[in-house]
């Protein structure tokens, strides 16, 4: 599994891509690729947990969603995560 942390700035441009992004997240969840996702309560970013085996697979899955290229958003970390309890 991989954990991805996003950081948002004050640029509202990313909000235009958010509805399609949320549709794609639901599709990924239904395919079993996405385990959890959501914004930080303070609106500064978000956390996503992907059930993939490699960073290459993670990059492929994330490339399906143009939201990650939106102005106002940065991928601050992508880390392999060893889940003990889900």
NUROKE-654989 format. One record per residue (C-alpha): x, y, z. Coordinates in pm, whole numbers, always signed. Layout:
px/py/pz
X/Y/Z
...
//
This chain:
px/py/pz
+0/+0/+0
+98/+359/-54
-3/+675/+130
-14/+998/-67
-27/+1336/+102
-145/+1641/-89
-90/+2005/+3
-327/+2281/-110
-247/+2650/-144
-484/+2945/-182
-525/+2903/-559
-891/+2804/-616
-820/+2656/-963
-808/+2300/-827
-1172/+2328/-720
-1286/+2312/-1085
-1136/+1962/-1113
-1266/+1836/-779
-1609/+1697/-885
-1451/+1470/-1150
-1174/+1380/-904
-1431/+1261/-651
-1604/+1052/-919
-1273/+891/-1005
-1199/+825/-637
-1530/+638/-606
-1444/+431/-915
-1100/+349/-771
-1262/+249/-443
-1504/+22/-628
-1209/-141/-810
-1034/-196/-476
-743/+34/-565
-831/+310/-316
-883/+226/+51
-944/+575/+192
-922/+940/+94
-1017/+1275/+236
-909/+1629/+310
-753/+1753/+630
-1011/+1930/+844
-822/+2259/+814
-834/+2251/+431
-457/+2253/+385
-440/+1921/+201
-555/+1562/+189
-450/+1203/+250
-513/+907/+21
-439/+538/+78
-391/+326/-235
-376/-54/-239
-101/-96/-499
+223/-293/-496
+470/-48/-645
+531/+321/-695
+506/+262/-1069
+154/+121/-1023
+67/+414/-797
+187/+661/-1059
-20/+483/-1325
-335/+495/-1110
-279/+861/-1022
-221/+949/-1389
-585/+852/-1455
-691/+1160/-1258
-591/+1505/-1391
-673/+1657/-1051
-318/+1582/-935
-186/+1825/-1199
-418/+2108/-1092
-280/+2449/-995
-311/+2498/-621
-221/+2137/-540
+112/+1969/-472
+193/+1607/-397
+397/+1652/-82
+474/+1283/-25
+423/+932/-160
+525/+665/+88
+500/+290/+100
+290/+192/+400
+275/-142/+574
-76/-165/+716
-112/-384/+1022
-479/-317/+1086
-740/-187/+843
//
